[in-house]
Amino acid sequence: MIPAQFEYVAPSSVDEAVSALASAGEDAKVLGGGQSLLPVLRMRMADPSTIVDVGRIPEMRGVREDGDQLVIGAMTTHHEVQRDPLIRQHAELLSLATRTVADPQVRHRGTFGGSLAHADPAGDLPAPALALDAEMVIAGPSGRRTVPASEFFVDYFTTALEPSDLLVEVRMPKWTGWNAHYEKFNRVAQAWSIVGVAAAVRVSGGAIAEARIALTNMGATPIRATGVEQALVGQQATAEAVRAAARHATEGTSPAGDASADVDYREHLAEVLTGRAVLAAAGA
């Protein structure tokens, strides 16, 4: 299908982009890598009056250090996130999860910020962002504000972004020395997660000293598996101990049943995949 007509704006700065969004009103859409927006436009599931293309804003690209934090520009592609040496060193979980996103063609075009702003519950990057205490830096008509990942994801395909807001960058602490793994189950025909588990653990003397676990597609938003985290701390990284902790994986979740999996099957997957992810991260 052919998209409906729209105005096209390509600002060269964040301020220009925010101004364009404010002028266009609630019917405007931001174009990043386009991997989520363009299919929706072609099917006319969205009919924006204005498209604001932020692909020409240098400030929104790249990865850098800022003291004890990593800063990732919202327009940094999945391919760049996956291969960036700073991310591999200080946020390995993010690199591993990004490796599972779609296929190489999509990873070369799709963007980290675009995936987070799209907020698909089956998307692979919101859960690692939550597990790693990411903070979203948002520019709007009143200036910039920072929103933690725990408050950024609001509901299905819904975030804390207002119509005139722009996600500029993502900040997170450095998790240097933590082991990580991202485990997902998906249908062979496509890469969307039926269930995914983002796990980061710090092992000391053969025992799990700290753990951070988040689940993909077990609710309207990514969910921290705090019950699993608490059960893991102080335990030896053995299969028996990890499986026991993983039984807490479904606590606080609200998975939906659909054509890919019913609720019971998703809950079973969450428990099994949590065990696999933690064991892999702990090197057991």
C-alpha positions as a printed NumPy array, in Angstrom:
array([[  0.   ,   0.   ,   0.   ],
       [  0.99 ,   3.636,  -0.448],
       [  1.19 ,   5.861,   2.667],
       [ -1.122,   8.83 ,   2.997],
       [  0.333,  12.265,   2.281],
       [  2.28 ,  14.022,   5.032],
       [  4.61 ,  16.963,   5.548],
       [  8.283,  16.022,   5.842],
       [ 10.707,  17.907,   8.112],
       [ 14.411,  17.076,   8.558],
       [ 15.816,  19.204,  11.411],
       [ 19.559,  19.435,  12.044],
       [ 19.386,  19.937,  15.826],
       [ 17.406,  18.677,  18.799],
       [ 15.893,  22.125,  19.371],
       [ 14.688,  22.273,  15.768],
       [ 13.17 ,  18.802,  16.071],
       [ 11.285,  19.659,  19.263],
       [ 10.034,  22.885,  17.688],
       [  8.818,  20.989,  14.629],
       [  6.989,  18.447,  16.785],
       [  5.376,  21.185,  18.855],
       [  4.236,  23.027,  15.729],
       [  2.78 ,  19.901,  14.136],
       [  0.775,  18.863,  17.182],
       [ -0.331,  15.389,  18.237],
       [ -0.493,  14.061,  14.671],
       [  3.291,  14.235,  14.159],
       [  5.542,  11.178,  14.146],
       [  9.293,  10.924,  14.684],
       [ 11.27 ,   9.008,  12.064],
       [ 14.447,   7.394,  13.36 ],
       [ 15.595,   4.233,  11.62 ],
       [ 12.082,   3.686,  10.303],
       [ 11.952,  -0.052,  10.996],
       [  8.758,   0.258,  13.042],
       [  7.193,   3.382,  11.541],
       [  7.48 ,   2.679,   7.823],
       [  5.515,  -0.617,   7.841],
       [  2.775,   1.09 ,   9.853],
       [  2.647,   3.946,   7.341],
       [  2.497,   1.584,   4.368],
       [ -0.458,  -0.265,   5.906],
       [ -2.082,   3.078,   6.836],
       [ -2.307,   2.023,  10.451],
       [ -1.004,   5.544,  11.15 ],
       [ -1.888,   8.738,   9.319],
       [  0.455,  11.463,  10.623],
       [  0.202,  15.005,   9.362],
       [  3.964,  15.502,   9.708],
       [  7.031,  13.247,   9.776],
       [ 10.016,  14.667,  11.676],
       [ 13.145,  12.873,  10.469],
       [ 15.832,  13.061,  13.195],
       [ 18.428,  11.121,  11.212],
       [ 20.51 ,  14.253,  10.519],
       [ 21.095,  15.264,  14.132],
       [ 24.722,  14.423,  15.058],
       [ 24.107,  14.894,  18.799],
       [ 21.793,  11.882,  18.819],
       [ 24.381,   9.38 ,  17.575],
       [ 27.241,   7.49 ,  19.147],
       [ 28.373,   6.004,  22.457],
       [ 30.532,   7.801,  25.   ],
       [ 31.57 ,   7.751,  28.64 ],
       [ 30.518,  10.423,  31.113],
       [ 32.23 ,   9.637,  34.406],
       [ 30.682,   6.474,  35.814],
       [ 27.946,   6.404,  33.162],
       [ 27.595,   5.247,  29.574],
       [ 25.72 ,   7.566,  27.228],
       [ 24.098,   6.125,  24.1  ],
       [ 22.582,   8.438,  21.51 ],
       [ 19.004,   7.541,  20.618],
       [ 19.879,   7.375,  16.899],
       [ 22.733,   4.908,  17.421],
       [ 21.914,   1.847,  15.319],
       [ 21.532,  -1.652,  16.689],
       [ 24.599,  -2.67 ,  14.708],
       [ 26.655,   0.05 ,  16.385],
       [ 25.356,  -0.832,  19.849],
       [ 26.126,  -4.5  ,  19.319],
       [ 29.734,  -3.839,  18.299],
       [ 30.691,  -0.83 ,  20.397],
       [ 33.69 ,  -1.633,  22.657],
       [ 32.45 ,   0.567,  25.521],
       [ 29.124,  -1.242,  25.604],
       [ 30.823,  -4.628,  25.431],
       [ 33.024,  -3.672,  28.364],
       [ 30.532,  -1.892,  30.596],
       [ 27.059,  -3.13 ,  29.526],
       [ 27.543,  -6.565,  27.971],
       [ 23.887,  -7.471,  28.453],
       [ 22.843,  -4.726,  26.058],
       [ 25.251,  -5.925,  23.384],
       [ 24.053,  -9.533,  23.709],
       [ 20.374,  -8.603,  23.539],
       [ 20.896,  -6.354,  20.526],
       [ 22.506,  -9.256,  18.679],
       [ 19.119, -11.029,  18.702],
       [ 17.136,  -8.155,  17.165],
       [ 15.607,  -9.147,  13.814],
       [ 18.287,  -9.582,  11.126],
       [ 21.442,  -7.753,   9.965],
       [ 19.542,  -5.505,   7.567],
       [ 17.223,  -4.277,  10.316],
       [ 20.087,  -3.906,  12.793],
       [ 21.946,  -1.648,  10.355],
       [ 18.932,   0.687,  10.019],
       [ 16.992,   0.356,  13.26 ],
       [ 17.986,   2.506,  16.223],
       [ 18.36 ,   1.906,  19.939],
       [ 16.208,   4.885,  20.893],
       [ 13.585,   4.026,  18.306],
       [ 13.163,   0.544,  19.754],
       [ 12.742,   1.91 ,  23.272],
       [ 10.31 ,   4.633,  22.185],
       [  8.248,   2.098,  20.204],
       [  7.786,   0.13 ,  23.461],
       [  6.667,  -3.124,  21.885],
       [  6.304,  -5.619,  24.777],
       [  7.896,  -8.256,  22.51 ],
       [ 10.856,  -5.988,  21.679],
       [ 14.202,  -7.188,  22.992],
       [ 15.801,  -3.96 ,  24.246],
       [ 13.392,  -2.566,  26.872],
       [ 14.076,  -5.454,  29.297],
       [ 17.884,  -5.001,  29.262],
       [ 17.4  ,  -1.245,  29.64 ],
       [ 15.259,  -1.895,  32.719],
       [ 17.672,  -4.439,  34.184],
       [ 20.608,  -2.045,  33.759],
       [ 18.884,   0.953,  35.364],
       [ 18.87 ,   2.986,  32.166],
       [ 17.653,   6.575,  32.24 ],
       [ 16.017,   8.254,  29.255],
       [ 16.984,  11.851,  28.511],
       [ 13.978,  13.527,  26.9  ],
       [ 13.899,  16.929,  25.217],
       [ 10.61 ,  18.812,  25.131],
       [  9.264,  22.364,  24.776],
       [ 10.037,  23.04 ,  28.455],
       [ 13.595,  21.726,  28.303],
       [ 15.168,  18.39 ,  29.117],
       [ 14.23 ,  15.87 ,  31.77 ],
       [ 15.454,  12.425,  32.756],
       [ 13.068,   9.501,  33.233],
       [ 14.197,   6.132,  34.652],
       [ 13.352,   3.039,  32.639],
       [ 11.047,   1.886,  35.435],
       [  8.827,   4.915,  34.724],
       [  9.446,   5.321,  30.994],
       [  7.503,   2.236,  29.879],
       [  3.843,   2.876,  30.686],
       [  1.702,   0.385,  28.728],
       [  1.538,  -1.461,  25.425],
       [  3.358,   0.713,  22.866],
       [  3.109,   3.617,  25.318],
       [  5.892,   5.537,  27.053],
       [  6.352,   8.686,  29.112],
       [  7.039,  10.624,  25.883],
       [  4.568,  13.428,  25.177],
       [  3.633,  14.31 ,  21.555],
       [  6.203,  17.136,  21.428],
       [  8.946,  15.143,  23.193],
       [ 12.043,  13.604,  21.677],
       [ 14.167,  10.839,  23.208],
       [ 17.702,  12.216,  22.816],
       [ 19.97 ,   9.774,  24.643],
       [ 20.041,   6.925,  27.122],
       [ 22.281,   6.907,  30.188],
       [ 23.14 ,   3.935,  32.367],
       [ 25.665,   3.009,  35.035],
       [ 28.745,   1.041,  34.065],
       [ 28.292,  -2.63 ,  34.893],
       [ 31.957,  -3.477,  34.474],
       [ 32.825,  -7.004,  35.556],
       [ 29.232,  -8.268,  35.52 ],
       [ 28.447, -11.39 ,  33.506],
       [ 25.396, -11.313,  31.282],
       [ 23.16 , -13.328,  28.995],
       [ 19.98 , -12.715,  27.01 ],
       [ 17.804, -15.759,  26.409],
       [ 14.756, -15.627,  24.166],
       [ 12.262, -17.999,  22.628],
       [ 10.782, -17.036,  19.288],
       [  9.06 , -18.597,  16.338],
       [ 11.371, -19.635,  13.546],
       [  9.57 , -17.435,  11.027],
       [ 10.291, -14.184,  12.893],
       [ 12.501, -12.794,  15.642],
       [  9.935, -11.26 ,  18.006],
       [ 10.269, -12.717,  21.505],
       [  7.477, -14.948,  22.738],
       [  9.361, -14.621,  26.032],
       [ 12.816, -13.196,  26.686],
       [ 14.998, -12.959,  29.784],
       [ 17.746, -10.393,  30.346],
       [ 20.138, -11.506,  33.086],
       [ 23.172,  -9.79 ,  34.577],
       [ 24.957, -11.288,  37.575],
       [ 28.038, -10.562,  39.617],
       [ 29.743, -13.729,  40.795],
       [ 32.181, -13.768,  43.708],
       [ 33.879, -16.905,  45.   ],
       [ 31.528, -19.144,  43.048],
       [ 28.439, -17.525,  44.572],
       [ 26.047, -14.989,  43.068],
       [ 26.68 , -11.716,  44.892],
       [ 24.17 ,  -9.614,  42.936],
       [ 21.636, -10.271,  40.185],
       [ 19.491,  -8.159,  37.888],
       [ 16.811,  -9.941,  35.873],
       [ 14.146,  -8.486,  33.557],
       [ 11.522, -10.202,  31.416],
       [ 10.365,  -9.516,  27.869],
       [  6.731, -10.02 ,  26.79 ],
       [  5.435, -11.1  ,  30.203],
       [  3.204,  -8.05 ,  30.528],
       [  2.383,  -4.729,  28.916],
       [  5.858,  -3.455,  29.824],
       [  9.211,  -5.079,  30.675],
       [  9.195,  -6.479,  34.214],
       [ 11.968,  -6.82 ,  36.802],
       [ 12.002, -10.333,  38.271],
       [ 12.824,  -9.155,  41.781],
       [ 11.77 , -12.451,  43.347],
       [ 14.37 , -14.271,  41.273],
       [ 17.016, -11.67 ,  42.076],
       [ 16.469, -11.979,  45.817],
       [ 16.459, -15.765,  45.699],
       [ 19.762, -15.848,  43.799],
       [ 21.84 , -13.604,  46.043],
       [ 24.25 , -15.609,  48.157],
       [ 23.547, -18.868,  46.336],
       [ 26.198, -20.964,  44.659],
       [ 25.874, -20.799,  40.878],
       [ 24.638, -24.374,  40.57 ],
       [ 21.853, -25.672,  38.342],
       [ 19.8  , -26.724,  41.363],
       [ 20.019, -23.338,  43.107],
       [ 19.292, -21.414,  39.91 ],
       [ 16.287, -23.57 ,  39.023],
       [ 14.879, -23.007,  42.505],
       [ 15.277, -19.238,  42.148],
       [ 13.771, -19.293,  38.658],
       [ 10.486, -20.588,  40.085],
       [  9.855, -16.989,  41.179],
       [ 10.048, -15.722,  37.579],
       [  6.301, -15.301,  37.067],
       [  5.716, -13.293,  40.238],
       [  4.207,  -9.917,  39.371],
       [  3.779, -10.764,  35.686],
       [  0.612, -10.543,  33.596],
       [  1.313, -12.313,  30.284],
       [ -1.273, -12.251,  27.525],
       [ -2.343, -15.264,  25.529],
       [ -2.244, -15.003,  21.754],
       [ -1.681, -17.082,  18.621],
       [  1.96 , -17.637,  19.575],
       [  1.456, -18.875,  23.135],
       [ -1.197, -19.105,  25.826],
       [ -0.647, -17.755,  29.332],
       [  0.414, -21.076,  30.873],
       [  2.99 , -21.688,  28.174],
       [  4.447, -18.181,  28.547],
       [  4.748, -18.683,  32.291],
       [  6.503, -22.006,  31.72 ],
       [  8.881, -20.349,  29.267],
       [  9.644, -17.54 ,  31.699],
       [ 10.744, -20.004,  34.363],
       [ 12.793, -22.183,  32.014],
       [ 14.45 , -19.309,  30.182],
       [ 15.273, -17.497,  33.417],
       [ 17.148, -20.558,  34.606],
       [ 19.032, -20.821,  31.332],
       [ 19.905, -17.137,  31.239],
       [ 21.221, -17.051,  34.8  ],
       [ 23.253, -20.245,  34.384],
       [ 24.777, -18.922,  31.166],
       [ 25.553, -15.547,  32.738],
       [ 27.105, -17.171,  35.805],
       [ 29.23 , -19.438,  33.633],
       [ 27.811, -22.537,  35.303]])
